[in-house]
Amino acid sequence: QVQVVESGGGLVQPGGSLRLSCATSGRTSSIYAMGWYRQAPGMQRELVAGITSGGSTNYADSVKGRFTISRDNAKNTVYLQMNSLKPEDTAIYYCNVRIVRIGIDYAYWGQGTQVTVSS
């Protein structure tokens, strides 16, 4: 199994920046992809950005050019750098970790970290 802990959320003004961190432990050698999701009030959880073990990335259209996902393999940590933040980015952000074990896909989630963009 994999343990997932997010951090780095907070209150920021429009146009500001935050960096979220997702630290993992456990069977980290089995991880093939990690990603950030968010859930705004009254909305469903949506994918924000993802990165594979090979380094391929993908982003939601709403954050392209503003957010960057990256990873530090030595620390088993993935980051989400968020720039030019907008009020619409306000949400709880969750880290997702995916592994494959004997042909079965497993997903692990952190507890979430709140991001609030407001003046």
Secondary structure by P-SEA (a helix, b strand, c coil): cbbbbbcbbbbbccccbbbbbbbbccccccccccbbbbbcccccccccccccccbbbbbcccccccbbbbbbccccbbbbbbcccccccccbbbbbbbbbcccbbbbbbccbbbbbbcc
